[in-house]
């Protein structure tokens, strides 16, 4: 899995044990081991907790540009102009 090296790298450089890290992240030791073994895809909440505890954040972006629901055909409003000092 692409995100596993981030956690492994953090743990390699951290003075924390895996058990301490798991406890601080709010996951079980077993969940951390399963995550690092890459045998199963982790639950999204487990992934987020581990990444956050290692100093990363999880960001979701659309794979392709999309229009938000309800905005179909809506014209974009011009950006407000800043007041100029006279």
Phi and psi in degrees as GROMACS dihedral restraints (atoms count N, CA, C in turn):
[ dihedral_restraints ]
;  ai    aj    ak    al  type     phi  dphi    fc
    3     4     5     6     1   -68.1    20    10
    4     5     6     7     1   -25.2    20    10
    6     7     8     9     1   -91.9    20    10
    7     8     9    10     1   -15.0    20    10
    9    10    11    12     1   -57.8    20    10
   10    11    12    13     1   -42.0    20    10
   12    13    14    15     1   -59.7    20    10
   13    14    15    16     1   -28.4    20    10
   15    16    17    18     1   -64.4    20    10
   16    17    18    19     1   -44.5    20    10
   18    19    20    21     1   -71.3    20    10
   19    20    21    22     1   -43.3    20    10
   21    22    23    24     1   -60.3    20    10
   22    23    24    25     1   -44.0    20    10
   24    25    26    27     1   -60.6    20    10
   25    26    27    28     1   -42.4    20    10
   27    28    29    30     1   -61.8    20    10
   28    29    30    31     1   -47.7    20    10
   30    31    32    33     1   -65.3    20    10
   31    32    33    34     1   -34.4    20    10
   33    34    35    36     1   -64.8    20    10
   34    35    36    37     1   -34.4    20    10
   36    37    38    39     1   -94.0    20    10
   37    38    39    40     1    -7.3    20    10
   39    40    41    42     1   -94.1    20    10
   40    41    42    43     1   144.4    20    10
   42    43    44    45     1   -76.4    20    10
   43    44    45    46     1    -9.7    20    10
   45    46    47    48     1   -70.3    20    10
   46    47    48    49     1   147.3    20    10
   48    49    50    51     1   -79.7    20    10
   49    50    51    52     1   165.7    20    10
   51    52    53    54     1   -60.6    20    10
   52    53    54    55     1   -38.6    20    10
   54    55    56    57     1   -65.0    20    10
   55    56    57    58     1   -42.8    20    10
   57    58    59    60     1   -63.9    20    10
   58    59    60    61     1   -43.0    20    10
   60    61    62    63     1   -62.8    20    10
   61    62    63    64     1   -45.9    20    10
   63    64    65    66     1   -59.9    20    10
   64    65    66    67     1   -43.4    20    10
   66    67    68    69     1   -64.3    20    10
   67    68    69    70     1   -42.8    20    10
   69    70    71    72     1   -66.0    20    10
   70    71    72    73     1   -35.0    20    10
   72    73    74    75     1   -74.8    20    10
   73    74    75    76     1   -18.6    20    10
   75    76    77    78     1    84.6    20    10
   76    77    78    79     1    26.3    20    10
   78    79    80    81     1  -123.6    20    10
   79    80    81    82     1   162.9    20    10
   81    82    83    84     1   -76.1    20    10
   82    83    84    85     1   158.8    20    10
   84    85    86    87     1   -60.5    20    10
   85    86    87    88     1   -39.3    20    10
   87    88    89    90     1   -62.0    20    10
   88    89    90    91     1   -39.5    20    10
   90    91    92    93     1   -64.5    20    10
   91    92    93    94     1   -39.0    20    10
   93    94    95    96     1   -65.3    20    10
   94    95    96    97     1   -44.2    20    10
   96    97    98    99     1   -62.2    20    10
   97    98    99   100     1   -42.7    20    10
   99   100   101   102     1   -62.4    20    10
  100   101   102   103     1   -41.8    20    10
  102   103   104   105     1   -60.2    20    10
  103   104   105   106     1   -47.2    20    10
  105   106   107   108     1   -72.4    20    10
  106   107   108   109     1   -23.7    20    10
  108   109   110   111     1   -78.2    20    10
  109   110   111   112     1   -17.7    20    10
  111   112   113   114     1    59.2    20    10
  112   113   114   115     1    23.7    20    10
  114   115   116   117     1   -75.6    20    10
  115   116   117   118     1   -32.5    20    10
  117   118   119   120     1  -132.4    20    10
  118   119   120   121     1   151.3    20    10
  120   121   122   123     1   -71.5    20    10
  121   122   123   124     1   133.6    20    10
  123   124   125   126     1   -75.1    20    10
  124   125   126   127     1   159.1    20    10
  126   127   128   129     1   -66.7    20    10
  127   128   129   130     1   149.8    20    10
  129   130   131   132     1   -61.9    20    10
  130   131   132   133     1   -35.8    20    10
  132   133   134   135     1   -68.6    20    10
  133   134   135   136     1   -35.3    20    10
  135   136   137   138     1   -67.1    20    10
  136   137   138   139     1   -44.9    20    10
  138   139   140   141     1   -58.2    20    10
  139   140   141   142     1   -46.4    20    10
  141   142   143   144     1   -63.0    20    10
  142   143   144   145     1   -42.9    20    10
  144   145   146   147     1   -61.4    20    10
  145   146   147   148     1   -45.0    20    10
  147   148   149   150     1   -67.1    20    10
  148   149   150   151     1   -44.3    20    10
  150   151   152   153     1   -63.4    20    10
  151   152   153   154     1   -43.1    20    10
  153   154   155   156     1   -62.7    20    10
  154   155   156   157     1   -42.7    20    10
  156   157   158   159     1   -64.9    20    10
  157   158   159   160     1   -26.2    20    10
  159   160   161   162     1   -90.4    20    10
  160   161   162   163     1     1.5    20    10
  162   163   164   165     1    93.9    20    10
  163   164   165   166     1    16.4    20    10
  165   166   167   168     1  -114.1    20    10
  166   167   168   169     1   166.1    20    10
  168   169   170   171     1  -128.0    20    10
  169   170   171   172     1   152.8    20    10
  171   172   173   174     1   -98.3    20    10
  172   173   174   175     1   123.6    20    10
  174   175   176   177     1  -121.5    20    10
  175   176   177   178     1   134.0    20    10
  177   178   179   180     1  -110.3    20    10
  178   179   180   181     1   128.2    20    10
  180   181   182   183     1  -129.3    20    10
  181   182   183   184     1   150.7    20    10
  183   184   185   186     1   -67.3    20    10
  184   185   186   187     1   143.2    20    10
  186   187   188   189     1   -68.9    20    10
  187   188   189   190     1   -32.4    20    10
  189   190   191   192     1  -133.1    20    10
  190   191   192   193     1   152.1    20    10
  192   193   194   195     1   -58.5    20    10
  193   194   195   196     1   136.6    20    10
  195   196   197   198     1  -131.6    20    10
  196   197   198   199     1   160.9    20    10
  198   199   200   201     1  -103.5    20    10
  199   200   201   202     1   127.0    20    10
  201   202   203   204     1   -59.4    20    10
  202   203   204   205     1   147.2    20    10
  204   205   206   207     1   -55.4    20    10
  205   206   207   208     1   138.0    20    10
  207   208   209   210     1    89.8    20    10
  208   209   210   211     1   -10.5    20    10
  210   211   212   213     1  -102.3    20    10
  211   212   213   214     1     2.7    20    10
  213   214   215   216     1   -61.0    20    10
  214   215   216   217     1   124.0    20    10
  216   217   218   219     1    79.3    20    10
  217   218   219   220     1    -2.8    20    10
  219   220   221   222     1   -73.7    20    10
  220   221   222   223     1   136.8    20    10
  222   223   224   225     1   -82.5    20    10
  223   224   225   226     1   143.4    20    10
  225   226   227   228     1   -77.8    20    10
  226   227   228   229     1   141.6    20    10
  228   229   230   231     1   -84.6    20    10
  229   230   231   232     1   145.6    20    10
  231   232   233   234     1   -66.7    20    10
  232   233   234   235     1   149.9    20    10
  234   235   236   237     1   -67.6    20    10
  235   236   237   238     1   141.6    20    10
  237   238   239   240     1   -64.2    20    10
  238   239   240   241     1   140.9    20    10
  240   241   242   243     1   -87.0    20    10
  241   242   243   244     1   141.0    20    10
  243   244   245   246     1   -77.8    20    10
  244   245   246   247     1   145.2    20    10
  246   247   248   249     1   -69.3    20    10
  247   248   249   250     1   137.1    20    10
  249   250   251   252     1   -96.0    20    10
  250   251   252   253     1   140.4    20    10
  252   253   254   255     1   -72.3    20    10
  253   254   255   256     1   135.5    20    10
